[in-house]
Amino acid sequence: MAYSDEMWADCKRKCRLNVEDIALAKRLGLNPRSLTKNIPNKSEPWKAPVKTWLREIEAKRNKKTLQKQKQQREESIAK
């Protein structure tokens, strides 16, 4: 489902994100509703701000990708 620009603009305002953060969220396959649901509340001090949360997701995915590439290289060398 394609989300309207209006929904993304509303999410950008509510989550206090910039254009780069919105582009990152789209690349990660997230939608505006998931971002707004992850806005930390005062009763949820363990939640990171949405901007930080996005960066953590990106770092985890990059780490997994690098590990897979390394494993594939090692397997090809072993053959």
PAFIRO-499124 format. One record per residue (C-alpha): residue number from 1; residue in three letters; x, y, z. Coordinates in Angstrom, 2 decimals. Layout:
# residues N
 pos code       x       y       z
 NUM  Ala       X       Y       Z
...
***
This chain:
# residues 79
 pos code       x       y       z
   1  Met    0.00    0.00    0.00
   2  Ala    1.36    3.39   -0.98
   3  Tyr    1.12    6.03    1.72
   4  Ser    0.23    9.57    0.78
   5  Asp    2.63   12.46    1.03
   6  Glu    0.24   13.99    3.54
   7  Met    0.68   11.02    5.89
   8  Trp    4.46   11.23    5.58
   9  Ala    4.39   15.00    6.22
  10  Asp    2.24   14.46    9.32
  11  Cys    4.61   11.76   10.52
  12  Lys    7.60   14.04    9.88
  13  Arg    6.04   16.73   12.05
  14  Lys    4.92   14.42   14.87
  15  Cys    8.17   12.47   15.07
  16  Arg   10.39   15.52   14.53
  17  Leu   12.20   13.99   11.58
  18  Asn   13.93   15.56    8.61
  19  Val   13.81   14.62    4.93
  20  Glu   16.79   12.25    5.26
  21  Asp   15.11   10.39    8.13
  22  Ile   11.92    9.97    6.12
  23  Ala   13.93    8.64    3.17
  24  Leu   15.69    6.20    5.51
  25  Ala   12.36    4.98    6.89
  26  Lys   11.08    4.40    3.37
  27  Arg   14.26    2.48    2.43
  28  Leu   13.82    0.32    5.52
  29  Gly   10.27   -0.45    4.45
  30  Leu    8.60    1.28    7.37
  31  Asn    5.36    3.20    7.10
  32  Pro    4.17    6.42    8.75
  33  Arg    1.88    4.58   11.14
  34  Ser    4.70    2.43   12.52
  35  Leu    6.83    5.52   13.10
  36  Thr    4.12    7.41   14.95
  37  Lys    3.34    4.35   17.07
  38  Asn    6.96    4.32   18.24
  39  Ile    7.01    7.85   19.59
  40  Pro    8.11    7.49   23.22
  41  Asn    5.66    8.52   25.90
  42  Lys    6.65    9.90   29.31
  43  Ser    5.62    6.57   30.84
  44  Glu    7.96    4.73   28.42
  45  Pro   11.44    5.97   29.31
  46  Trp   13.10    2.92   27.74
  47  Lys   11.98    3.89   24.23
  48  Ala   14.46    5.79   22.13
  49  Pro   13.36    8.75   20.02
  50  Val   12.17    7.74   16.55
  51  Lys   15.26    9.25   14.89
  52  Thr   17.57    7.14   17.07
  53  Trp   15.37    4.07   16.60
  54  Leu   15.68    4.40   12.81
  55  Arg   19.48    4.64   13.02
  56  Glu   19.61    1.53   15.22
  57  Ile   17.51   -0.46   12.74
  58  Glu   19.78    0.64    9.90
  59  Ala   22.91   -0.31   11.85
  60  Lys   21.53   -3.78   12.65
  61  Arg   20.62   -4.43    9.02
  62  Asn   24.02   -3.25    7.80
  63  Lys   25.74   -5.48   10.35
  64  Lys   23.74   -8.52    9.19
  65  Thr   24.50   -7.75    5.56
  66  Leu   28.23   -7.51    6.25
  67  Gln   28.17  -10.79    8.18
  68  Lys   26.39  -12.55    5.31
  69  Gln   28.88  -11.19    2.78
  70  Lys   31.80  -12.28    4.93
  71  Gln   30.33  -15.76    5.34
  72  Gln   29.75  -16.08    1.60
  73  Arg   33.33  -15.03    0.86
  74  Glu   34.67  -17.60    3.35
  75  Glu   32.49  -20.32    1.80
  76  Ser   33.66  -19.49   -1.71
  77  Ile   37.30  -19.58   -0.59
  78  Ala   36.79  -22.96    1.11
  79  Lys   35.47  -24.47   -2.14
***
